[in-house]
Amino acid sequence: MAQVAAADLTSISVILLAMLCEVAGKTCSIVAAKALVWSMRSIVQVRATKAQEEKMQPYSGKWLRDPECILFEVIGAVAKITLNRPEKRNALSHALLEELQAALLEADDRQDVHAILLEGAGKDFCAGYDLASSYEKWHQEQDGEADGQSAIAYRPSGGSFDDDCWSMERFQSIPNLIYDMHKPVIAKLHGNCLAGGTDIALRCDMVVAAEDARIGFPATRANGSPPAHMWTYHVGPQWAKRLLLTGDTILGRDAAKIGLVLDAVPAEELDDFAMDLAARVALIDPDLNATQKRIVNLAMEQMGMMTMQRLAIEMDARAHLTTGPRRTRFKADMRESGLKEALKNRDEPFGDNIIKLRVDR
């Protein structure tokens, strides 16, 4: 609706400009016309954004109260949960994860909700964990500058192997919650779904994506290993290794072909496609769907899936302790130059990061 309004107002502005010029008996320059058009279009876009923000009412329920990093809305019998840090590409901060946990519990507890749709605001679903703040905290602890120093000693964020495992177990309680929830959760991926974003998405019951979505775990190149390992269960050992041994990403349309996501559609169709699927799932009584979700999950548990999640955390902690040149360089870049330079030096040697399938499936 906002796009239509923007187009209409742009056309009207051109007509009004021409009429004013004719009345004034002056020749209007093309530059002036374009300036007015873009000015009017900007005004419409700003108003449309504000209207959307006003439409999304502040939420306060039993589990979720006045969130700042999450949007929560119930449409019919579908709870739509939106990661809402678009200026940070929805990077997973401690605050966002705490609110996401509360939002998931809120949806699972509400009797009027039968299914959950998980999405990201802005250009991306989720670009990964908030490395900038994590490394900043780690550096402060190393330098003895951490805030909130007290007589009580707590585990450092980058301490021993056991400290690292303990910290990641707290983070991974969110993917575990998605798995343990009684109601089905559908992830809707667009833009980037990288690293920590895949930890969240691949634990959902179904994943749909835009054809041009970029999915992968580039952090394996210098940072660690996925602490939530669903890769093998979705695509088998060879494709899991192809993705993790290179850190390359795969587009949504090809991810659907290898089974990493359920289906992929053009980006402009994704919203309707995902909501239609969620609404279709929501037609069934929640207690009936809980039995279907649980039996499939139990089948995966018989294949060792939950044991593998514990081992994945320990493998990531082990990877964090490695001292090879790429790992050492990344940590030095983060301390000396910041995240942007560290990611550039990590990824640049790989050139094109997108996997291109040679066989049509």
KACORUR-V391588 format. One record per helix or strand of 3 or more residues. SS is the DSSP state (~ for helix, > for strand). FROM is the first residue (numbers start at 1). LEN is the number of residues. If there is no record, write none. Layout:
[[SS,FROM,LEN] [SS,FROM,LEN]]
This chain:
[[~,2,23] [~,30,26] [>,70,6] [>,78,6] [~,86,3] [~,94,16] [>,115,6] [~,131,12] [~,161,11] [~,173,8] [>,184,6] [>,192,3] [~,196,6] [>,206,5] [>,214,3] [~,218,4] [~,231,14] [>,249,3] [~,252,7] [>,263,3] [~,267,15] [~,286,17] [~,305,16] [~,325,12] [~,339,12]]
